[in-house]
Amino acid sequence: MGLFEPDKYRTKDKEQREIDAVTVIVGSGDEKALSRGAERGRIIGESINFTRDLANEPGGYMTPTIMADRARKVAKEFGLSVDILNQKQMEKLGMGSLLGVARGSDEPPKLIILKYQPSRSRSGKDGLLALVGKGITFDSGGISLKPGENMELMKYDMTGAATVIGTMRAIAQLKPSVPVLGVAPCSENLPSGKATKPGDVLIAMTGKTIEVINTDAEGRLVLADAIAYAKKLGATKIIDMATLTGAVSIALGDVHTAILGTDQELIDQFIAAGKEVGERFWQLPLDDEYTKQIKSDIADIKNVGGKKAGTITAAAFLKEFAEDTPWAHLDIAGTAWGDPATPYRSKGPTGVAVRTLIEFIESSAR
């Protein structure tokens, strides 16, 4: 992780780092186990840096199409199955929520599906865990245009999707005994004459109607259809991750990642996995009362619930699509980008949650 630098496009004054050799000295122990541990660390570190590299790419170099191509290369290199849904396929499936976000851009949306299937399964008793990640490759806010200051950072609004792809890259090499599904809905969110307008109503894949109050609350719209599709593909547990709300930074800063959900055992296991690898998650409440804030006067729900509890009401929106499937939501908006640098991590994308997801999956397979 310490090798990564965000200066990919700098033509001079670049710091070149590489590891020529690593020497590990132990008094006694199993040499094979030590070698396996070192190899596991390399795989995880490289996959985290893969995620960071995706997140660091400018929006012009990381469109939904390019992101889908990167996912295909990962699948081919490491033996994952892959399916990329295009706009027409999404239209046939009725993904009006996701497509409503993509409407304002000339770049076509993509829905990336990666699947890891172990060679030896445990008779299906583990079910199917789905990782779902928000992939807004650039977020201007749409018609509800963001202020210009710091908008350049909105290239990293696809970090949730990058986290899914990076985790699947590692899982394909570590080969746990449980199947894992990765789903990444990718789109740009731009203003144009075709863009969704505040007050419009979108129809999600489930048939649920959504009043769009603010087009800058678009991440939950793409995740809604992706979560529904993961369920259609047989997911029995879902963990989604997204740079979803500015409110999470107000609540938790850049220290803890917020976690919310409907299955306490799933949440507890995930927080424990984070502690094991040194990543911190803090559970926020998700009482039924918060859902009242997203009730719409003209549709089933609306995509924002006002200023109060913004991170929680965003999760309450997603809960409408997870329904009775065990589900946890990670809001990584405050932790996916690090500033300033630390002794082991450069300024920029952090790759947060990749280590925890891998630990969670591997511990589930034990």
N, C-alpha and C positions, 0 to 999 in steps of 0.2 A: 504493500500500500504506500510505503514511503517513496517509491520510485515515481509515482504519478505526479505530473506537473501540468497545469492547464495552459501552458504556453505553446500549444501545438502549432499555431499559426504565426508565431513570432519568427522572424527571419534572422535575427541576431540577438546576442546576449541571452542565449538559451542555456539552461543548465542541463547537461547530459548526465544521466544517472544510469548505472547498470550494476547488476550483481555478477561478479565473476565466479565467486565461490562462497559457500556457506559451510562453516565448520561448527559442529555441535559436539561438545565434550561432556560425557556423562561418566560417572564412576562405575556404574554397572547398569545393566538393563537389556532389554530385548532389542537387538539391532534392527530386526525386521520391522518391529512396531515403531521404532524411531524413524525409520525410513518412510513408513506409511504415513506417519504424522507429518513429516516434512513435506511429502508429496501432497497431502490433503491441504496443508497450509498454502502451498503454491497454487493449487487449483482455486481455492477460495479467494486468495489475494488477487489473482489474475482476473477472476470473474467480477470482483468488486471494482477493479480498475476498468474493466470492460464497461460496466454500468456507468462509471464516472466519465468515461470517454464519450459515451452516447449522450449523457446529460450536458456535457461541455460543448457539444457541437452547436454552431450557430443554426438558427432556424432554417436558413437557406440551404444548409448542408445536411439537415436532418428532417426532411419532410416525411409524411406518413409512408410514402412509397419507398424512400430510402431506408426508413426504419424497418419496413417489411423485408426489404432485401437483406439487411443485416441479420434479421431473425432467420431468414432462410439459410444464410451462410452458417450460422451457429448450428441449426438443425442438421445440415449436411455434414458439418465437421464432427459433431459429437453424437450423432445418431438419434436425434429426436424426430418425431413425426411433426409435420407442419402443415397448416392450412391457412391461407390468407383470403379472407372474404373481401370482395370489392363492393362498390356502391350498389350495383344492381342486385347482388346477392343479399345485401343488407336491406334493400327495399323490399325484396320478396319476403324476408323474415319480419318485416314490419318494424324495423328499428328506427322509428321516427324521432326518438329522443337523441340518439347519436347523430343521425343525419341532419337534425335541426341545427346542431352545432357546426357541422361541416358546410352548411349551405352557403356561408359567406365567402368561402375560399375557392380559388381555382384549383387548388391541390385536392385530389380525390382522397377520401378517407379510406382507411384500411383497418380490418379487424384481424389481429394476429392470434393464431391459436397454436401453441406448442404442447406436445404431449410426451411425457416420459413414462414408459411402460417397463417395469422391471422384468428381467428374464425369468425370475422365480417370484411369483406373487404369493400372497398368503391367503389364497382362496377367496379373495375379495372382501375379507372381513374388515379391512381398513377403510373401505369406501374409496372415494376419490376427492382429494384435496385440490381445490382450484385457487390459484393465485391470479388476481385481477388487478391490473395496473393502469392508471390514467396516462394516456399518451397524447396530450395536447402539445404538438411539436413547436408551436408558437402561440402565445395567448395575448392578443391585443385587448381583450375584453369584449370584442365584437362591437355592436352598436353602443353598448354601455362601455365606451372606450376608457381604458385605464389612463391615468396621468402619464406623461412622457418620462418623468424621472424614474430611473431604474427599470424601465420597461425592457431593456436589453436582457435582464435576468429571466424574462419569461420564456427564453429558450429552454429553460430547465423544467418547464411545466409538464414535460413528458418523463420525468424521473421515475414515476410509479411504473410506467411501462418498461423503462430501462432496467428497473429493479427486478421485474418479473423475468425479463430475458436473461439478465445476468445470473439470477438464481437458477433458472433452468439450465443454463450453460454449465454451472457447477454440478447440479444434480445429475446431469447426464454422464458426468465423469466419475462422481462419487458412488453412483449406482445403489441407492438405498432400495429396500425391498418393498416400497410402497409406490403406487402410481401418483403422478403429479401432473396437473393441467395448468398451463399458463395462458392467460387471455389478456390481450393488450389492445384496447380500442384507441385508434390513432387518428387525429384530425388536427387541423389548424382552427383557430377561432379568430376570424377577421371580419371587419365591417365591409359591406358592399351593398349594392342594390338588391342582392339576393338574400342577404343575411336575415336570420331570425330577428324579429323586433320585440322589445318589451311589450308584453300584453298578448303575444302569440300563444297558441295552445299546441303542444306537441303530443303525439300519441306514441307511447313506448311500445316495445315488443310485447309486453304483457297485456296491452290494451288500456293500461292506466293513462289518464290524461293529465298533462302537466302544463300549468300556466307559467310562462316565462316572465318573471318579474324583472330579472337582471340577467343580461346575456353574459356577464362576467362570472356568473355561477354556473359555468359550463361543464366543469369536471364531473359533477354529480350526474349530469345529463348523459355523458358518454358512458359512465360507469353503470348507470341504471340498466341499459340494454346489455352491456357486457356481463353483468351479474346474472341477468335473466338468461343469457345464452349459456353461461357456464352451468347453470342449473339444467338447461335443456340437454347439455352434453353429459349429464349424470353426476355433477358435483354434489357431494354429500357434506362437505365443509368448504367454506369460502373465506379467504383472507384477501381483502382489497387494500391497496396502498395508493396514496395520491398526495400530491402537493395541492391540497384541496382548499384551505382557508387561511387568510391572513390572521384570522382570529386566534388560531392556535399559537402563533408567535407571541401574541399579547398574553395568552394564558400561560404558556410554558417556555417561551423564549427559544433558544437553540440548544437546550440541555436535554430535555425529555421529548420523545415522540408520543403523541396522543394515541391511545388505543381505546376503542369503544366497540360494543357488539352485543349480541344476544345470547351468547353461550359462555357462561362464566368459566367453565372448565377449560375451554379453548383459550380464553383470554389469560387465565392463570398460567397455563402451560407456555403460552407465548412469552409472557413477561419473564418467566423462569428461564426460558431459552435465551432471552436477551441478557439476563444477568450472567449467564454462563459464558457468554462471548464478549461481555463488556459494553452492551448497548442498553440504553435506559428507556423504558416505556412507562407511561403514566396513564392509568385508566380514568376516563371521565364518565360521568353518569349518562344514562340514556333512558330516563323514565318516560313513560307514555305521555306525560303532560307536555313534553317538548314537541310531540307530533302535532299538537294543536296549533303551533306556530306556523306550520306549513300547510294548513288547510286553506284551500282556495275557494273563493266565492263562485267561480265559474267553471272550475275543473276539479279533478279529484284532489290534486295537491299543487302547490306552487314551489318554485325552485329556490326561494329564499324565505327565511322566517323572521326577518327584521334584525336589528342590531344585537339583541340579547342572545347570548349562548350560540354564536355563529358556528363554531366547530361542532357543537352537539346537534343543532338543527340540520346541518349538512349530513351528519350521520343518520339522523332520523329520516331524512329523505331516502338515503340508500337502504335503510331498513325496510322501506316499503317494497323493495324489489328482492331483498334477501328472503323476506317472509319467514317461513318456519325452518329454513335451512340454517344450521349452526354457522355463525358468521362473525367475523371481526374486521374492524376497519382501522387502518393506520393513517393518520394525517401527518405526513412527513414534511409539510411546508416549512416548518421552522428548523428542521434538522438536515434536510437534503443538500443544503448549501452552507459551507463553513467559512466564516470570516471573523477573525483573522486565522492565519495558519497555526497549526500546532506542531510540536516537534516531530510527529510522525505523519502529519497530513497537511498537504498544501491547501492554500485558500482555494475555494471552489467546491465542486460537487464532492460529496462525502461517501456516497455508496451506502448510506444508512439502511439498515434492515436486511441487507443481503446475508450477513453473517447469522443473524437471528433466524431468518427463514430457513437457512440450511440446517442450523442446529435443531430447530423445531421439527423439520421433516425427518432428519436422521434419528432424533430421539423417538419420534412416532414409529419408526421402523424397528426399534430395538425390542 
